Amino acid sequence: MKELVRLIAVSLVDTPDQVEVCEVEKDDALVIELRVADDDLGKVIGRQGMTAKAVRTLLSAVGSRRDQRIRLDIVD
């Protein structure tokens, strides 16, 4: 999961060397924290949050196949 989010984020941003992805287990969910450069934050979130929503939808689909709750947090 971590590598999937990293691959998507690196393809969206201008400074791929500043992309950081961490996995954290919280309660009954896997939380994936994504950090990018301040200038790239808008590219990862997208217009009206559509890009972030699409990534969350992908993670939800993968999580449902694994019977696991997966959450994406974009940390600024």
FENTA-V23589 format. One record per pair of residues at least 24 apart in sequence whose C-alpha atoms are under 8 Angstrom apart, sorted by the first residue. I is the first residue (numbers start at 0). GAP is how many residues later the second one is. Records with the same first field share a line. If there is no record, write none. Layout:
I = GAP ; GAP
This chain:
0 = 58
1 = 30
4 = 29 ; 50
8 = 35
11 = 31 ; 32
12 = 27 ; 30 ; 31
13 = 26
14 = 25
27 = 40 ; 41
28 = 39 ; 40 ; 41 ; 42
29 = 38 ; 39 ; 40 ; 41
30 = 39 ; 40 ; 41 ; 42
31 = 38 ; 39 ; 40 ; 41
32 = 39 ; 40 ; 41 ; 42
33 = 38 ; 39 ; 40 ; 41
34 = 39 ; 40 ; 41
35 = 39 ; 40
37 = 38
40 = 35
